[in-house]
Amino acid sequence: MSTEKDQQYLTAGVPLLQNYLLGGQLYYPLSLNLPQLTLGGLLLSLKRMGIQASKFEAQVEAIRSKWRSAWDAKSSREIKARSELWTNYLSEYRDDPKAGVRLYPQNVRYRAMMSLLGKIEDDTDVFLKGVFREGKFAWEEECAPNFPRETFWYLYGTLKE
């Protein structure tokens, strides 16, 4: 997803954030050309855009503060869902490493979202470190400064074939 898409996602999603938090859905439809609204998606777009997202950050933080328990509950649900998606991807990688390498940049989003939602370390990290090959940043280079290598080490490379 380009930072232009991140901008569109935030523009569409932030005004709906309170309703989303207070509703039961984990994935909230925005439009046909945007991913569904989730807390992880919002946090990832904010992080990818960096300083350019400051107006959205203030709005998100105000809603997060006001509805802290709803935020925490939805965040926990999403961590579980993203963890399952990430584990499934790594399982598929084991079965077909070549396809797994090709799909890494889009699937590593799940791991980044888990970190942004508060799960800095994951049970799969030991396996990941064993098959990880350091290299260039997984997404657009303009986003790299917003993701410190110490925390987001898995974004600085790919998997071994």
KOLDRENLO-468075 format. One record per residue (C-alpha): residue number from 1; residue in one letter; x, y, z. Coordinates in Angstrom, 3 decimals. Example, Ala and Ser with C-alpha at 12.3 -4.5 7.8 and 13.67 -1.06 7.14 Angstrom:
# KOLDRENLO-468075
@sevex=1 zavex=a c1=12.300 c2=-4.500 c3=7.800
@sevex=2 zavex=s c1=13.670 c2=-1.060 c3=7.140
//
This chain:
# KOLDRENLO-468075
@sevex=1 zavex=m c1=0.000 c2=0.000 c3=0.000
@sevex=2 zavex=s c1=1.416 c2=3.386 c3=-0.969
@sevex=3 zavex=t c1=1.498 c2=6.314 c3=1.441
@sevex=4 zavex=e c1=-1.131 c2=7.934 c3=-0.804
@sevex=5 zavex=k c1=-3.393 c2=4.956 c3=-0.009
@sevex=6 zavex=d c1=-2.492 c2=5.356 c3=3.677
@sevex=7 zavex=q c1=-3.700 c2=8.960 c3=3.451
@sevex=8 zavex=q c1=-6.977 c2=7.829 c3=1.846
@sevex=9 zavex=y c1=-7.380 c2=5.090 c3=4.464
@sevex=10 zavex=l c1=-6.928 c2=7.538 c3=7.339
@sevex=11 zavex=t c1=-9.188 c2=10.134 c3=5.724
@sevex=12 zavex=a c1=-11.952 c2=7.543 c3=5.398
@sevex=13 zavex=g c1=-11.318 c2=5.631 c3=8.622
@sevex=14 zavex=v c1=-10.580 c2=8.173 c3=11.340
@sevex=15 zavex=p c1=-14.060 c2=9.788 c3=11.194
@sevex=16 zavex=l c1=-15.571 c2=6.309 c3=11.691
@sevex=17 zavex=l c1=-13.218 c2=5.265 c3=14.493
@sevex=18 zavex=q c1=-15.555 c2=5.901 c3=17.425
@sevex=19 zavex=n c1=-18.427 c2=3.989 c3=15.810
@sevex=20 zavex=y c1=-16.010 c2=1.204 c3=14.891
@sevex=21 zavex=l c1=-14.677 c2=0.951 c3=18.457
@sevex=22 zavex=l c1=-18.150 c2=0.790 c3=19.941
@sevex=23 zavex=g c1=-19.433 c2=-1.730 c3=17.382
@sevex=24 zavex=g c1=-18.925 c2=-5.464 c3=17.336
@sevex=25 zavex=q c1=-17.114 c2=-5.853 c3=14.016
@sevex=26 zavex=l c1=-13.379 c2=-6.487 c3=13.941
@sevex=27 zavex=y c1=-13.135 c2=-5.630 c3=10.236
@sevex=28 zavex=y c1=-15.183 c2=-2.573 c3=9.257
@sevex=29 zavex=p c1=-15.772 c2=-1.968 c3=5.532
@sevex=30 zavex=l c1=-14.701 c2=1.436 c3=4.196
@sevex=31 zavex=s c1=-14.935 c2=1.306 c3=0.402
@sevex=32 zavex=l c1=-14.200 c2=-1.089 c3=-2.422
@sevex=33 zavex=n c1=-10.709 c2=0.316 c3=-3.054
@sevex=34 zavex=l c1=-9.535 c2=0.479 c3=0.590
@sevex=35 zavex=p c1=-8.744 c2=-2.221 c3=3.137
@sevex=36 zavex=q c1=-11.257 c2=-2.716 c3=5.916
@sevex=37 zavex=l c1=-10.880 c2=-0.495 c3=8.967
@sevex=38 zavex=t c1=-9.069 c2=-2.035 c3=11.940
@sevex=39 zavex=l c1=-7.011 c2=-0.558 c3=14.763
@sevex=40 zavex=g c1=-3.919 c2=-2.274 c3=13.382
@sevex=41 zavex=g c1=-4.603 c2=-0.851 c3=9.943
@sevex=42 zavex=l c1=-4.987 c2=2.649 c3=11.371
@sevex=43 zavex=l c1=-1.835 c2=2.397 c3=13.465
@sevex=44 zavex=l c1=0.128 c2=1.012 c3=10.522
@sevex=45 zavex=s c1=-0.994 c2=3.813 c3=8.216
@sevex=46 zavex=l c1=-0.169 c2=6.413 c3=10.872
@sevex=47 zavex=k c1=3.297 c2=4.911 c3=11.319
@sevex=48 zavex=r c1=3.958 c2=4.591 c3=7.580
@sevex=49 zavex=m c1=3.078 c2=8.243 c3=7.014
@sevex=50 zavex=g c1=5.112 c2=9.494 c3=9.972
@sevex=51 zavex=i c1=5.015 c2=13.253 c3=10.532
@sevex=52 zavex=q c1=2.571 c2=13.679 c3=7.630
@sevex=53 zavex=a c1=-0.078 c2=11.932 c3=9.728
@sevex=54 zavex=s c1=0.130 c2=14.269 c3=12.739
@sevex=55 zavex=k c1=-3.380 c2=15.688 c3=12.282
@sevex=56 zavex=f c1=-4.793 c2=12.154 c3=12.257
@sevex=57 zavex=e c1=-2.665 c2=11.078 c3=15.242
@sevex=58 zavex=a c1=-4.247 c2=13.711 c3=17.467
@sevex=59 zavex=q c1=-7.753 c2=12.625 c3=16.485
@sevex=60 zavex=v c1=-6.963 c2=8.941 c3=16.998
@sevex=61 zavex=e c1=-5.343 c2=9.599 c3=20.382
@sevex=62 zavex=a c1=-8.367 c2=11.608 c3=21.568
@sevex=63 zavex=i c1=-10.716 c2=8.735 c3=20.677
@sevex=64 zavex=r c1=-8.324 c2=6.152 c3=22.128
@sevex=65 zavex=s c1=-8.200 c2=8.057 c3=25.438
@sevex=66 zavex=k c1=-11.958 c2=8.508 c3=25.615
@sevex=67 zavex=w c1=-12.769 c2=4.887 c3=24.811
@sevex=68 zavex=r c1=-9.738 c2=3.130 c3=26.360
@sevex=69 zavex=s c1=-11.508 c2=-0.090 c3=27.405
@sevex=70 zavex=a c1=-13.187 c2=-0.475 c3=24.003
@sevex=71 zavex=w c1=-9.818 c2=0.170 c3=22.332
@sevex=72 zavex=d c1=-8.078 c2=-2.431 c3=24.505
@sevex=73 zavex=a c1=-10.763 c2=-5.056 c3=23.893
@sevex=74 zavex=k c1=-10.762 c2=-4.556 c3=20.137
@sevex=75 zavex=s c1=-6.958 c2=-4.456 c3=20.091
@sevex=76 zavex=s c1=-6.760 c2=-7.817 c3=21.884
@sevex=77 zavex=r c1=-9.156 c2=-9.364 c3=19.381
@sevex=78 zavex=e c1=-7.132 c2=-8.019 c3=16.483
@sevex=79 zavex=i c1=-3.806 c2=-9.230 c3=17.884
@sevex=80 zavex=k c1=-5.275 c2=-12.737 c3=18.032
@sevex=81 zavex=a c1=-6.615 c2=-12.484 c3=14.451
@sevex=82 zavex=r c1=-3.381 c2=-11.029 c3=13.034
@sevex=83 zavex=s c1=-1.343 c2=-13.634 c3=14.889
@sevex=84 zavex=e c1=-3.368 c2=-16.415 c3=13.266
@sevex=85 zavex=l c1=-2.922 c2=-14.858 c3=9.804
@sevex=86 zavex=w c1=0.830 c2=-14.470 c3=10.379
@sevex=87 zavex=t c1=1.182 c2=-18.045 c3=11.661
@sevex=88 zavex=n c1=-0.759 c2=-19.343 c3=8.641
@sevex=89 zavex=y c1=1.483 c2=-17.384 c3=6.273
@sevex=90 zavex=l c1=4.636 c2=-18.816 c3=7.893
@sevex=91 zavex=s c1=3.164 c2=-22.298 c3=7.646
@sevex=92 zavex=e c1=2.517 c2=-21.756 c3=3.928
@sevex=93 zavex=y c1=6.092 c2=-20.447 c3=3.591
@sevex=94 zavex=r c1=7.384 c2=-23.729 c3=5.036
@sevex=95 zavex=d c1=5.443 c2=-25.597 c3=2.335
@sevex=96 zavex=d c1=6.499 c2=-23.310 c3=-0.535
@sevex=97 zavex=p c1=9.461 c2=-21.069 c3=0.337
@sevex=98 zavex=k c1=9.687 c2=-19.495 c3=-3.125
@sevex=99 zavex=a c1=6.068 c2=-18.261 c3=-3.012
@sevex=100 zavex=g c1=6.544 c2=-17.266 c3=0.630
@sevex=101 zavex=v c1=9.465 c2=-15.005 c3=-0.230
@sevex=102 zavex=r c1=7.465 c2=-13.331 c3=-2.993
@sevex=103 zavex=l c1=4.526 c2=-12.727 c3=-0.616
@sevex=104 zavex=y c1=6.602 c2=-11.555 c3=2.344
@sevex=105 zavex=p c1=6.199 c2=-7.765 c3=1.894
@sevex=106 zavex=q c1=2.405 c2=-7.959 c3=2.002
@sevex=107 zavex=n c1=2.217 c2=-10.572 c3=4.780
@sevex=108 zavex=v c1=4.760 c2=-8.980 c3=7.110
@sevex=109 zavex=r c1=2.108 c2=-6.296 c3=7.599
@sevex=110 zavex=y c1=0.440 c2=-8.697 c3=10.060
@sevex=111 zavex=r c1=3.590 c2=-8.864 c3=12.193
@sevex=112 zavex=a c1=4.021 c2=-5.072 c3=12.089
@sevex=113 zavex=m c1=0.389 c2=-4.551 c3=13.105
@sevex=114 zavex=m c1=0.844 c2=-6.910 c3=16.051
@sevex=115 zavex=s c1=3.803 c2=-4.811 c3=17.237
@sevex=116 zavex=l c1=1.879 c2=-1.574 c3=16.842
@sevex=117 zavex=l c1=-1.038 c2=-3.064 c3=18.777
@sevex=118 zavex=g c1=1.318 c2=-3.875 c3=21.648
@sevex=119 zavex=k c1=2.626 c2=-7.390 c3=20.989
@sevex=120 zavex=i c1=6.298 c2=-6.541 c3=20.456
@sevex=121 zavex=e c1=7.510 c2=-10.149 c3=20.599
@sevex=122 zavex=d c1=5.707 c2=-13.102 c3=19.070
@sevex=123 zavex=d c1=6.043 c2=-16.868 c3=19.485
@sevex=124 zavex=t c1=6.956 c2=-17.153 c3=15.792
@sevex=125 zavex=d c1=9.976 c2=-14.824 c3=16.118
@sevex=126 zavex=v c1=12.377 c2=-17.682 c3=16.906
@sevex=127 zavex=f c1=11.407 c2=-19.460 c3=13.681
@sevex=128 zavex=l c1=11.416 c2=-16.178 c3=11.757
@sevex=129 zavex=k c1=14.940 c2=-15.288 c3=12.900
@sevex=130 zavex=g c1=16.110 c2=-18.701 c3=11.695
@sevex=131 zavex=v c1=14.841 c2=-18.165 c3=8.152
@sevex=132 zavex=f c1=15.297 c2=-14.383 c3=7.935
@sevex=133 zavex=r c1=17.789 c2=-12.803 c3=5.561
@sevex=134 zavex=e c1=18.692 c2=-9.186 c3=6.313
@sevex=135 zavex=g c1=18.369 c2=-6.813 c3=3.404
@sevex=136 zavex=k c1=16.514 c2=-3.781 c3=2.193
@sevex=137 zavex=f c1=13.357 c2=-2.405 c3=3.759
@sevex=138 zavex=a c1=10.293 c2=-4.487 c3=2.796
@sevex=139 zavex=w c1=8.102 c2=-1.558 c3=1.747
@sevex=140 zavex=e c1=8.546 c2=1.884 c3=0.202
@sevex=141 zavex=e c1=11.906 c2=3.303 c3=1.267
@sevex=142 zavex=e c1=10.271 c2=6.600 c3=2.285
@sevex=143 zavex=c c1=8.556 c2=4.741 c3=5.166
@sevex=144 zavex=a c1=11.743 c2=3.164 c3=6.565
@sevex=145 zavex=p c1=12.723 c2=6.057 c3=8.891
@sevex=146 zavex=n c1=9.382 c2=5.634 c3=10.700
@sevex=147 zavex=f c1=10.183 c2=2.027 c3=11.633
@sevex=148 zavex=p c1=13.210 c2=1.692 c3=13.946
@sevex=149 zavex=r c1=15.259 c2=-1.366 c3=13.015
@sevex=150 zavex=e c1=15.564 c2=-2.446 c3=16.674
@sevex=151 zavex=t c1=11.797 c2=-2.943 c3=17.038
@sevex=152 zavex=f c1=10.817 c2=-3.672 c3=13.444
@sevex=153 zavex=w c1=13.831 c2=-5.819 c3=12.496
@sevex=154 zavex=y c1=11.626 c2=-8.149 c3=10.400
@sevex=155 zavex=l c1=10.912 c2=-5.283 c3=7.950
@sevex=156 zavex=y c1=14.591 c2=-5.015 c3=7.016
@sevex=157 zavex=g c1=14.979 c2=-8.049 c3=4.796
@sevex=158 zavex=t c1=13.063 c2=-11.076 c3=3.618
@sevex=159 zavex=l c1=12.937 c2=-14.848 c3=4.067
@sevex=160 zavex=k c1=15.405 c2=-17.408 c3=2.715
@sevex=161 zavex=e c1=14.220 c2=-19.405 c3=-0.293
//
